[in-house]
Amino acid sequence: MAEKYHDYIVIAGSANRPLAEKICDFLGIKPADADIMKFANDNTFVKINENIRRRDVFIIQPTCRPTNDNLMELLIMIDAVKRASASSITAVIPYFDYARSDKKDQPRVPITAKLVADMITMAGASRVITMELHAEQIQGFFDIPVDHLYFAPVLKDYLQDFDLGDFVIVAPDAGGANRARGIAVRIPASLAIIDKRRVGNVDYAEVLNVVGDVKGKNCVLVDDIVDTAGTLVRAAEALKNSGAKSVLAAITHAVLSDGAVAKIEKSAISQLIVADTIPIPVSNRIDMIKVLTVSSLLGEAIKRVQKGESVSSLFI
């Protein structure tokens, strides 16, 4: 009897296998059988052990730490699938690293986000599904379609079940105002913005003012990424100094580098809500970190792309 194939297949990279498996559970399929390994010389090797000729292929691989290894693995997987005559190749990148290098803000520096977008396109990807790019215009760096998803639908459901009473959605800077406003409108809740400016090196920000009424209210700081957590901690402190009753932080991508967890534990933040776009190492798993899965959101996007249906209703 001839073997039956789905119209599409999902290949899980090694960067975030738990998320890929949850997505496949949502879709009611199993990840494709694939060998991903490194040779003794540190070269990455990929072999797909199933027939993918003329099939739609979705490769799930965030480019989280170790960034360059995971990015190279993604490129190699795309190339392997392209050479196996797949009908289409969608790179599902829950976390797109290098996104903060999106402009020339100093002389003689690269625009690495554009470089990485070109590499993914040239490797053979025909579409990208991603979440919470640092700047929305990065979608334009790709010469292929990009479906840009947001953490907001998952976060909204959680916050509505989390009895905060009178609370405020807070953007940590003016650049995040659209993200915060989109969440505030849908809950609904009021909006506040942290007015800040960079001082010294790029990892330090001095908070200047809180724009909006936060006195006596529960505040939810929302942002796309928490890295060293310096800016986040100072923003929470500014809110408390302005009379906020409590401060929660809701961040999509929990990079949490350079002692970030220790800083957050000692801060005014009572809970850190993050998505599972990046796997959180055991050393960073503390009680105050709440991880919400985005597997159903990404799975629904995959399903709609494969069926040729609209994905716009999943956008914020």
C-alpha positions in Angstrom: 0.0 0.0 0.0 1.3 3.4 -0.9 2.3 5.6 2.0 0.0 8.5 2.7 1.5 12.0 3.0 0.1 15.1 4.5 0.1 18.1 2.1 2.7 19.7 4.4 5.5 18.7 6.7 7.0 20.4 9.8 10.7 20.1 10.5 12.0 21.0 14.0 15.4 22.5 14.3 17.4 22.1 17.6 17.1 25.7 18.8 13.7 25.2 20.5 12.5 21.6 20.2 9.8 21.9 22.9 8.0 24.7 21.2 8.2 22.9 17.8 6.7 19.8 19.4 3.8 21.8 20.9 3.1 23.4 17.5 3.0 19.9 16.0 0.6 18.7 18.7 -1.7 21.6 17.9 -1.5 20.6 14.2 -2.1 17.0 15.0 1.1 15.8 13.3 4.6 14.7 14.3 7.8 16.5 13.4 9.5 15.1 10.4 12.2 12.6 10.9 15.5 14.5 10.5 19.1 14.1 11.6 20.7 17.3 12.8 24.2 16.9 14.1 27.7 18.5 14.3 30.9 16.9 13.1 34.0 16.9 15.2 35.2 20.0 13.3 32.0 21.9 14.4 30.4 21.7 10.9 26.6 21.3 11.0 25.0 18.4 9.1 21.3 18.0 8.2 19.5 15.1 6.6 15.8 14.8 6.1 14.7 11.2 6.4 11.3 11.6 4.7 10.2 12.3 1.1 9.4 16.0 0.8 9.3 16.3 -2.9 6.5 18.7 -4.0 5.4 19.2 -0.4 5.0 22.4 1.6 7.7 22.5 4.2 7.7 24.5 7.5 11.0 24.8 9.3 10.7 25.8 13.0 14.0 27.4 14.2 14.4 30.6 16.3 17.8 32.2 16.1 18.3 32.4 19.8 21.6 31.7 21.7 23.9 30.3 20.4 22.8 32.7 17.7 25.2 32.0 14.9 25.0 28.3 15.3 21.2 28.3 15.2 21.2 30.7 12.3 23.6 28.5 10.3 21.5 25.5 11.2 18.4 27.2 9.8 20.2 28.1 6.6 21.5 24.6 6.1 18.0 23.1 6.7 16.5 25.5 4.1 19.2 24.4 1.6 18.6 20.7 2.3 14.9 21.1 1.8 15.3 23.2 -1.4 17.6 20.6 -2.9 15.0 17.9 -2.0 12.5 19.6 -4.4 10.1 20.9 -1.8 7.1 22.8 -3.3 7.5 25.7 -0.8 9.7 26.5 2.2 8.4 28.6 5.1 10.9 29.5 7.8 9.1 29.8 11.1 11.4 32.0 13.2 9.7 32.7 16.6 12.6 34.9 17.6 14.6 36.8 14.9 18.0 37.8 16.4 20.1 40.6 15.0 16.8 42.5 14.7 18.2 45.4 16.8 20.9 46.0 14.2 18.3 47.5 11.8 20.0 50.8 10.8 23.3 52.6 10.5 23.3 54.7 13.6 27.1 55.0 13.6 29.7 55.4 10.8 31.0 52.2 9.2 28.6 49.7 10.9 26.5 47.0 9.2 22.8 46.6 9.0 22.9 43.0 10.2 19.2 42.5 10.2 19.1 43.1 6.5 22.1 40.8 5.9 20.4 38.0 7.8 17.1 38.5 5.9 19.1 38.3 2.6 20.8 35.1 3.7 17.5 33.4 4.6 16.0 34.5 1.3 19.0 33.4 -0.8 19.1 30.0 1.0 15.8 29.3 -0.6 13.0 30.3 1.9 9.8 31.3 0.1 8.0 32.8 3.2 8.8 33.7 6.8 6.6 33.5 9.8 8.0 35.4 12.8 7.0 37.1 16.0 7.5 40.5 17.5 10.3 41.9 15.4 12.2 44.7 17.2 11.0 47.1 14.5 8.1 46.3 12.2 9.9 47.8 9.2 12.3 44.8 9.3 9.6 42.9 7.4 10.7 45.0 4.4 14.2 43.7 4.6 12.9 40.4 3.2 12.2 40.0 -0.5 9.7 37.3 0.3 6.3 37.4 2.1 6.5 37.8 5.9 3.7 37.0 8.4 4.5 39.0 11.5 2.7 37.8 14.6 2.3 39.4 18.0 2.3 38.2 21.6 -0.8 40.4 22.3 -3.6 37.8 21.7 -2.0 35.3 24.2 -1.1 38.1 26.6 -4.6 39.6 26.5 -6.2 36.3 27.5 -3.8 35.9 30.4 -4.2 39.4 31.7 -8.0 39.2 31.5 -7.9 36.1 33.7 -5.4 37.8 36.0 -7.5 39.9 38.3 -5.5 43.2 38.3 -8.5 45.5 38.7 -7.7 49.0 37.5 -4.5 48.6 35.6 -2.4 50.4 33.0 -0.4 49.1 30.0 3.0 50.8 29.9 5.4 51.2 27.0 9.0 51.4 28.2 9.8 54.0 25.5 8.2 55.9 22.7 9.2 53.2 20.2 7.0 50.6 21.9 3.9 52.8 22.1 2.2 51.1 19.2 2.7 47.7 20.8 1.4 48.9 24.2 -1.5 50.7 22.6 -2.6 47.7 20.7 -2.8 45.7 23.9 -4.5 48.5 25.9 -7.2 48.9 23.3 -8.1 45.3 23.2 -8.4 44.7 27.0 -9.3 47.6 27.4 -7.0 49.5 29.7 -5.4 52.9 29.9 -1.9 53.7 28.5 1.3 55.2 29.8 4.7 55.7 28.3 8.1 55.9 29.8 10.0 58.9 28.5 13.7 58.1 28.4 17.0 58.8 26.6 20.1 56.8 26.1 23.2 57.8 28.2 26.7 56.5 27.4 26.8 53.0 25.9 23.9 51.4 24.2 23.0 49.1 27.1 22.2 52.0 29.5 19.1 54.2 29.5 18.2 56.9 31.9 14.5 57.2 32.7 13.4 60.8 32.7 9.6 60.8 33.1 6.4 58.8 33.2 3.7 60.1 30.8 0.3 59.0 32.0 -1.6 58.4 35.2 -0.2 55.4 37.1 -0.7 56.4 40.7 -2.4 53.7 42.7 -2.7 51.5 39.7 -1.3 48.1 38.7 1.0 48.6 35.8 2.0 46.1 33.0 5.2 47.0 31.2 5.2 45.5 27.7 8.2 45.1 25.3 9.5 42.8 22.6 12.7 41.7 24.3 14.4 41.6 27.7 18.2 41.2 27.4 20.3 42.5 30.3 17.0 43.9 31.9 18.7 47.2 32.9 16.1 49.4 31.1 13.2 47.2 32.3 14.3 47.5 36.0 14.8 51.2 35.8 11.4 51.6 34.1 9.7 49.6 36.9 11.5 51.8 39.5 10.2 54.9 37.8 6.6 53.6 37.9 6.9 52.8 41.6 8.3 56.2 42.3 5.3 57.7 40.4 2.9 55.9 42.8 2.2 52.7 40.9 0.6 50.0 43.2 2.4 47.1 41.5 4.4 46.4 38.4 4.3 43.4 36.1 6.4 43.0 33.0 5.2 41.2 29.9 8.1 40.6 27.4 7.9 38.4 24.3 11.5 37.2 24.0 13.3 36.4 27.2 16.9 36.5 26.3 17.9 37.2 29.9 21.6 37.6 29.6 24.3 39.2 31.8 22.7 38.5 35.2 19.3 39.8 34.1 17.4 37.4 36.3 19.2 38.5 39.4 18.4 42.1 38.6 14.7 41.4 38.0 14.5 39.4 41.3 15.7 42.5 43.2 13.6 44.9 41.3 10.1 46.4 41.7 8.7 43.9 39.3 6.4 41.3 40.9 6.0 39.0 37.9 7.8 38.6 34.5 5.5 37.2 31.8 7.3 35.8 28.7 6.5 33.8 25.6 8.2 30.5 24.9 9.8 31.7 21.7 13.2 31.2 23.4 13.9 28.2 25.6 14.6 29.4 29.2 17.6 27.5 30.7 17.1 25.9 34.1 19.4 28.4 35.7 17.0 31.2 34.8 13.7 29.5 35.8 12.5 31.2 38.9 9.0 31.4 40.4 8.3 34.9 39.4 8.8 34.1 35.7 5.5 33.0 34.0 5.9 31.4 30.6 3.0 31.5 28.1 3.1 29.3 25.1 2.6 30.8 21.6 2.4 27.3 20.0 -1.3 27.6 19.1 -0.8 31.0 17.6 2.1 29.8 15.4 0.3 26.6 14.7 -2.8 28.4 13.5 -0.6 30.6 11.3 1.0 27.5 9.7 -2.4 26.0 9.1 -3.7 29.1 7.4 -0.6 29.6 5.3 -0.7 26.0 4.1 -4.5 26.2 3.3 -4.1 29.6 1.6 -6.3 31.3 4.2 -6.0 34.8 5.6 -3.6 35.3 8.5 -4.5 38.9 9.1 -7.0 38.1 11.9 -4.1 36.8 14.0 -2.3 40.2 13.8 -2.7 42.8 16.5 
